[in-house]
């Protein structure tokens, strides 16, 4: 996010974004965890969460953590292409029906 902001606003010294990112990461992550906590408590028990943590410490869990960003990126690209195909099909059918 900071890299994008820096690119979109080249007039702002990059040191601002570096400093802001440091402050943000230090305080906002705790805030974010506090906000997510009730959601997890509503759906998972402490025992289940401990099992999930245990899983993420395994080699397979570590690999999943490593690969998830790539999986998400590729999935988003696939979803975008799929949505485009659906839109094109709908527009073609509308045109065929005279709309």
OpenMM code with the backbone's topology and positions (N, CA, C; nanometers):
from openmm import Vec3, app, unit

residues = "UNK UNK UNK UNK UNK UNK UNK UNK UNK UNK UNK UNK UNK UNK UNK UNK UNK UNK UNK UNK UNK UNK UNK UNK UNK UNK UNK UNK UNK UNK UNK UNK UNK UNK UNK UNK UNK UNK UNK UNK UNK UNK UNK UNK UNK UNK UNK UNK UNK UNK UNK UNK UNK UNK UNK UNK UNK UNK UNK UNK UNK UNK UNK UNK UNK UNK UNK UNK UNK UNK UNK UNK UNK UNK UNK UNK UNK UNK UNK UNK UNK UNK UNK UNK UNK UNK UNK UNK UNK UNK UNK UNK UNK UNK UNK UNK UNK UNK UNK".split()
positions = [
    Vec3(0.0827, -0.1187, 0.0000),
    Vec3(0.0000, 0.0000, 0.0000),
    Vec3(0.0872, 0.1252, 0.0000),
    Vec3(0.1927, 0.1211, 0.0809),
    Vec3(0.2798, 0.2383, 0.0900),
    Vec3(0.3528, 0.2626, -0.0417),
    Vec3(0.3937, 0.1548, -0.1090),
    Vec3(0.4617, 0.1695, -0.2372),
    Vec3(0.3696, 0.2350, -0.3396),
    Vec3(0.2430, 0.1933, -0.3396),
    Vec3(0.1459, 0.2512, -0.4329),
    Vec3(0.1260, 0.3987, -0.4018),
    Vec3(0.1106, 0.4313, -0.2732),
    Vec3(0.0929, 0.5710, -0.2334),
    Vec3(0.2133, 0.6541, -0.2752),
    Vec3(0.3315, 0.5990, -0.2565),
    Vec3(0.4538, 0.6693, -0.2942),
    Vec3(0.4570, 0.6936, -0.4447),
    Vec3(0.4112, 0.5956, -0.5232),
    Vec3(0.4086, 0.6093, -0.6692),
    Vec3(0.3032, 0.7108, -0.7127),
    Vec3(0.1871, 0.7072, -0.6481),
    Vec3(0.0787, 0.7980, -0.6854),
    Vec3(0.1063, 0.9420, -0.6433),
    Vec3(0.1896, 0.9588, -0.5422),
    Vec3(0.2190, 1.0930, -0.4898),
    Vec3(0.3691, 1.1147, -0.4831),
    Vec3(0.4332, 1.1269, -0.5997),
    Vec3(0.5793, 1.1426, -0.6010),
    Vec3(0.6261, 1.2727, -0.5361),
    Vec3(0.5348, 1.3666, -0.5205),
    Vec3(0.5717, 1.4942, -0.4585),
    Vec3(0.5957, 1.4807, -0.3076),
    Vec3(0.5477, 1.3702, -0.2503),
    Vec3(0.5659, 1.3463, -0.1071),
    Vec3(0.6955, 1.2678, -0.0878),
    Vec3(0.7798, 1.3174, -0.0012),
    Vec3(0.9086, 1.2528, 0.0247),
    Vec3(0.8864, 1.1102, 0.0722),
    Vec3(0.9638, 1.0170, 0.0171),
    Vec3(0.9462, 0.8752, 0.0503),
    Vec3(0.9720, 0.8474, 0.1981),
    Vec3(1.0480, 0.9325, 0.2646),
    Vec3(1.0733, 0.9122, 0.4081),
    Vec3(0.9431, 0.9225, 0.4879),
    Vec3(0.8479, 1.0042, 0.4394),
    Vec3(0.7180, 1.0126, 0.5069),
    Vec3(0.6510, 0.8759, 0.5078),
    Vec3(0.6492, 0.8106, 0.3901),
    Vec3(0.5827, 0.6808, 0.3800),
    Vec3(0.6539, 0.5754, 0.4635),
    Vec3(0.7873, 0.5806, 0.4669),
    Vec3(0.8626, 0.4859, 0.5494),
    Vec3(0.8281, 0.5026, 0.6963),
    Vec3(0.8258, 0.6286, 0.7419),
    Vec3(0.7937, 0.6576, 0.8823),
    Vec3(0.6489, 0.6176, 0.9135),
    Vec3(0.5577, 0.6534, 0.8234),
    Vec3(0.4168, 0.6204, 0.8448),
    Vec3(0.3952, 0.4703, 0.8514),
    Vec3(0.4613, 0.3975, 0.7619),
    Vec3(0.4482, 0.2521, 0.7608),
    Vec3(0.4970, 0.1925, 0.8926),
    Vec3(0.6078, 0.2436, 0.9438),
    Vec3(0.6589, 0.1955, 1.0716),
    Vec3(0.5603, 0.2184, 1.1843),
    Vec3(0.5031, 0.3371, 1.1902),
    Vec3(0.4031, 0.3686, 1.2934),
    Vec3(0.2793, 0.2817, 1.2760),
    Vec3(0.2357, 0.2688, 1.1524),
    Vec3(0.1160, 0.1909, 1.1217),
    Vec3(0.1331, 0.0455, 1.1640),
    Vec3(0.2451, -0.0138, 1.1268),
    Vec3(0.2680, -0.1549, 1.1586),
    Vec3(0.2782, -0.1760, 1.3092),
    Vec3(0.3353, -0.0798, 1.3806),
    Vec3(0.3534, -0.0944, 1.5249),
    Vec3(0.2210, -0.0908, 1.5997),
    Vec3(0.1310, -0.0023, 1.5609),
    Vec3(0.0076, 0.0142, 1.6378),
    Vec3(-0.1143, -0.0501, 1.5731),
    Vec3(-0.1223, -0.0441, 1.4439),
    Vec3(-0.2440, -0.0874, 1.3760),
    Vec3(-0.2625, -0.2380, 1.3758),
    Vec3(-0.1540, -0.3135, 1.3776),
    Vec3(-0.1692, -0.4587, 1.3773),
    Vec3(-0.2370, -0.5056, 1.5061),
    Vec3(-0.1983, -0.4485, 1.6188),
    Vec3(-0.2643, -0.4830, 1.7450),
    Vec3(-0.4115, -0.4440, 1.7402),
    Vec3(-0.4395, -0.3267, 1.6851),
    Vec3(-0.5772, -0.2801, 1.6719),
    Vec3(-0.6570, -0.3740, 1.5827),
    Vec3(-0.5975, -0.4164, 1.4735),
    Vec3(-0.6657, -0.5065, 1.3808),
    Vec3(-0.6951, -0.6411, 1.4470),
    Vec3(-0.5985, -0.6936, 1.5209),
    Vec3(-0.6196, -0.8195, 1.5924),
    Vec3(-0.7349, -0.8041, 1.6915),
    Vec3(-0.7378, -0.6938, 1.7644),
    Vec3(-0.8469, -0.6696, 1.8604),
    Vec3(-0.9830, -0.6651, 1.7911),
    Vec3(-0.9864, -0.6132, 1.6703),
    Vec3(-1.1127, -0.6047, 1.5968),
    Vec3(-1.1565, -0.7414, 1.5427),
    Vec3(-1.0588, -0.8235, 1.5025),
    Vec3(-1.0911, -0.9560, 1.4494),
    Vec3(-1.1250, -1.0574, 1.5587),
    Vec3(-1.0726, -1.0378, 1.6767),
    Vec3(-1.0878, -1.1341, 1.7845),
    Vec3(-1.2326, -1.1768, 1.8094),
    Vec3(-1.3287, -1.0845, 1.8203),
    Vec3(-1.4682, -1.1284, 1.8431),
    Vec3(-1.5230, -1.2158, 1.7307),
    Vec3(-1.4795, -1.1908, 1.6082),
    Vec3(-1.5273, -1.2713, 1.4951),
    Vec3(-1.4779, -1.4147, 1.5106),
    Vec3(-1.3502, -1.4297, 1.5410),
    Vec3(-1.2945, -1.5641, 1.5602),
    Vec3(-1.3585, -1.6333, 1.6797),
    Vec3(-1.3835, -1.5577, 1.7868),
    Vec3(-1.4463, -1.6160, 1.9062),
    Vec3(-1.5867, -1.6667, 1.8756),
    Vec3(-1.6558, -1.6011, 1.7824),
    Vec3(-1.7914, -1.6432, 1.7453),
    Vec3(-1.7926, -1.7737, 1.6673),
    Vec3(-1.6822, -1.8066, 1.6017),
    Vec3(-1.6833, -1.9199, 1.5105),
    Vec3(-1.5900, -2.0348, 1.5481),
    Vec3(-1.4913, -2.0062, 1.6330),
    Vec3(-1.3930, -2.1090, 1.6660),
    Vec3(-1.3671, -2.1106, 1.8168),
    Vec3(-1.3474, -2.2308, 1.8689),
    Vec3(-1.3137, -2.2442, 2.0107),
    Vec3(-1.1636, -2.2210, 2.0288),
    Vec3(-1.1238, -2.2019, 2.1534),
    Vec3(-0.9819, -2.1861, 2.1841),
    Vec3(-0.9051, -2.3104, 2.1415),
    Vec3(-0.9644, -2.4266, 2.1646),
    Vec3(-0.9005, -2.5521, 2.1253),
    Vec3(-0.8809, -2.5588, 1.9738),
    Vec3(-0.9805, -2.5164, 1.8992),
    Vec3(-0.9692, -2.5164, 1.7531),
    Vec3(-0.8617, -2.4184, 1.7061),
    Vec3(-0.8575, -2.3007, 1.7665),
    Vec3(-0.7554, -2.2029, 1.7301),
    Vec3(-0.6156, -2.2559, 1.7609),
    Vec3(-0.6019, -2.3242, 1.8745),
    Vec3(-0.4722, -2.3821, 1.9087),
    Vec3(-0.4320, -2.4889, 1.8069),
    Vec3(-0.5296, -2.5649, 1.7580),
    Vec3(-0.5024, -2.6647, 1.6546),
    Vec3(-0.4597, -2.5997, 1.5242),
    Vec3(-0.5220, -2.4880, 1.4906),
    Vec3(-0.4850, -2.4153, 1.3683),
    Vec3(-0.3423, -2.3621, 1.3805),
    Vec3(-0.3113, -2.3053, 1.4964),
    Vec3(-0.1752, -2.2549, 1.5192),
    Vec3(-0.0742, -2.3682, 1.5084),
    Vec3(-0.1082, -2.4819, 1.5671),
    Vec3(-0.0197, -2.5984, 1.5605),
    Vec3(0.0023, -2.6396, 1.4147),
    Vec3(-0.1061, -2.6397, 1.3359),
    Vec3(-0.0948, -2.6735, 1.1941),
    Vec3(-0.0001, -2.5784, 1.1222),
    Vec3(-0.0144, -2.4481, 1.1466),
    Vec3(0.0689, -2.3505, 1.0765),
    Vec3(0.2162, -2.3598, 1.1150),
    Vec3(0.2471, -2.4312, 1.2203),
    Vec3(0.3866, -2.4526, 1.2588),
    Vec3(0.4467, -2.5755, 1.1904),
    Vec3(0.3634, -2.6546, 1.1225),
    Vec3(0.4124, -2.7727, 1.0515),
    Vec3(0.4701, -2.7301, 0.9166),
    Vec3(0.5475, -2.8183, 0.8521),
    Vec3(0.6003, -2.7849, 0.7186),
    Vec3(0.4892, -2.7529, 0.6172),
    Vec3(0.3811, -2.8281, 0.6208),
    Vec3(0.2705, -2.8020, 0.5273),
    Vec3(0.2054, -2.6682, 0.5594),
    Vec3(0.1854, -2.6397, 0.6870),
    Vec3(0.1277, -2.5114, 0.7275),
    Vec3(0.2162, -2.3949, 0.6865),
    Vec3(0.3463, -2.4091, 0.7048),
    Vec3(0.4407, -2.3049, 0.6650),
    Vec3(0.4374, -2.2837, 0.5137),
    Vec3(0.4244, -2.3939, 0.4396),
    Vec3(0.4164, -2.3814, 0.2938),
    Vec3(0.2879, -2.3096, 0.2541),
    Vec3(0.1782, -2.3412, 0.3224),
    Vec3(0.0518, -2.2739, 0.2932),
    Vec3(0.0636, -2.1239, 0.3185),
    Vec3(0.1273, -2.0857, 0.4286),
    Vec3(0.1488, -1.9437, 0.4576),
    Vec3(0.2296, -1.8788, 0.3456),
    Vec3(0.3340, -1.9469, 0.3021),
    Vec3(0.4214, -1.8939, 0.1978),
    Vec3(0.3481, -1.8791, 0.0646),
    Vec3(0.2663, -1.9779, 0.0303),
    Vec3(0.2038, -1.9826, -0.1023),
    Vec3(0.0703, -1.9089, -0.1108),
    Vec3(0.0081, -1.8794, 0.0020),
    Vec3(-0.1241, -1.8166, 0.0002),
    Vec3(-0.1277, -1.6860, -0.0803),
    Vec3(-0.0311, -1.5949, -0.0655),
    Vec3(-0.0387, -1.4733, -0.1476),
    Vec3(-0.0376, -1.5022, -0.2979),
    Vec3(0.0424, -1.5988, -0.3403),
    Vec3(0.0457, -1.6338, -0.4825),
    Vec3(-0.0860, -1.6978, -0.5259),
    Vec3(-0.1385, -1.7853, -0.4416),
    Vec3(-0.2664, -1.8499, -0.4720),
    Vec3(-0.3765, -1.7451, -0.4840),
    Vec3(-0.3768, -1.6487, -0.3909),
    Vec3(-0.4790, -1.5436, -0.3945),
    Vec3(-0.4650, -1.4578, -0.5200),
    Vec3(-0.3420, -1.4214, -0.5543),
    Vec3(-0.3187, -1.3393, -0.6729),
    Vec3(-0.3647, -1.4116, -0.7989),
    Vec3(-0.3234, -1.5369, -0.8131),
    Vec3(-0.3630, -1.6132, -0.9311),
    Vec3(-0.5139, -1.6353, -0.9346),
    Vec3(-0.5745, -1.6574, -0.8187),
    Vec3(-0.7193, -1.6770, -0.8110),
    Vec3(-0.7938, -1.5506, -0.8504),
    Vec3(-0.7429, -1.4355, -0.8067),
    Vec3(-0.8071, -1.3089, -0.8436),
    Vec3(-0.7975, -1.2843, -0.9935),
    Vec3(-0.6824, -1.3155, -1.0507),
    Vec3(-0.6660, -1.2987, -1.1954),
    Vec3(-0.7605, -1.3909, -1.2712),
    Vec3(-0.7714, -1.5149, -1.2245),
    Vec3(-0.8625, -1.6099, -1.2869),
    Vec3(-1.0071, -1.5614, -1.2749),
    Vec3(-1.0452, -1.5144, -1.1567),
    Vec3(-1.1810, -1.4646, -1.1362),
    Vec3(-1.2121, -1.3448, -1.2236),
    Vec3(-1.1138, -1.2570, -1.2401),
    Vec3(-1.1327, -1.1402, -1.3263),
    Vec3(-1.1546, -1.1834, -1.4709),
    Vec3(-1.0731, -1.2779, -1.5190),
    Vec3(-1.0877, -1.3273, -1.6562),
    Vec3(-1.2220, -1.3973, -1.6741),
    Vec3(-1.2614, -1.4752, -1.5745),
    Vec3(-1.3891, -1.5465, -1.5809),
    Vec3(-1.5046, -1.4472, -1.5854),
    Vec3(-1.4991, -1.3446, -1.5014),
    Vec3(-1.6031, -1.2419, -1.5028),
    Vec3(-1.6106, -1.1701, -1.6359),
    Vec3(-1.4950, -1.1443, -1.6953),
    Vec3(-1.4910, -1.0796, -1.8266),
    Vec3(-1.5570, -1.1686, -1.9313),
    Vec3(-1.5297, -1.2978, -1.9271),
    Vec3(-1.5917, -1.3911, -2.0217),
    Vec3(-1.7434, -1.3917, -2.0057),
    Vec3(-1.7907, -1.3932, -1.8822),
    Vec3(-1.9353, -1.3924, -1.8575),
    Vec3(-1.9972, -1.2642, -1.9115),
    Vec3(-1.9307, -1.1503, -1.8868),
    Vec3(-1.9816, -1.0218, -1.9369),
    Vec3(-1.9891, -1.0216, -2.0887),
    Vec3(-1.8848, -1.0715, -2.1524),
    Vec3(-1.8831, -1.0757, -2.2988),
    Vec3(-1.9927, -1.1669, -2.3524),
    Vec3(-2.0147, -1.2789, -2.2875),
    Vec3(-2.1206, -1.3713, -2.3294),
    Vec3(-2.2570, -1.3054, -2.3139),
    Vec3(-2.2788, -1.2384, -2.2009),
    Vec3(-2.4072, -1.1708, -2.1782),
    Vec3(-2.4295, -1.0623, -2.2823),
    Vec3(-2.3265, -0.9832, -2.3101),
    Vec3(-2.3405, -0.8771, -2.4106),
    Vec3(-2.3678, -0.9347, -2.5483),
    Vec3(-2.3009, -1.0438, -2.5836),
    Vec3(-2.3242, -1.1089, -2.7126),
    Vec3(-2.4688, -1.1583, -2.7230),
    Vec3(-2.5176, -1.2215, -2.6184),
    Vec3(-2.6555, -1.2731, -2.6191),
    Vec3(-2.7558, -1.1580, -2.6267),
    Vec3(-2.7285, -1.0490, -2.5553),
    Vec3(-2.8175, -0.9334, -2.5624),
    Vec3(-2.8223, -0.8779, -2.7045),
    Vec3(-2.7066, -0.8710, -2.7675),
    Vec3(-2.6990, -0.8220, -2.9040),
    Vec3(-2.7764, -0.9134, -2.9988),
    Vec3(-2.7624, -1.0444, -2.9793),
    Vec3(-2.8345, -1.1422, -3.0614),
    Vec3(-2.9848, -1.1262, -3.0484),
    Vec3(-3.0305, -1.0858, -2.9304),
    Vec3(-3.1743, -1.0694, -2.9056),
    Vec3(-3.2238, -0.9298, -2.9430),
    Vec3(-3.1310, -0.8467, -2.9941),
    Vec3(-3.1715, -0.7166, -3.0436),
    Vec3(-3.1663, -0.6044, -2.9399),
    Vec3(-3.1026, -0.6260, -2.8309),
    Vec3(-3.0927, -0.5205, -2.7296),
    Vec3(-2.9731, -0.4325, -2.7544),
] * unit.nanometer
topology = app.Topology()
chain = topology.addChain("A")
for resn in residues:
    res = topology.addResidue(resn, chain)
    for name in ("N", "CA", "C"):
        topology.addAtom(name, app.Element.getBySymbol(name[0]), res)
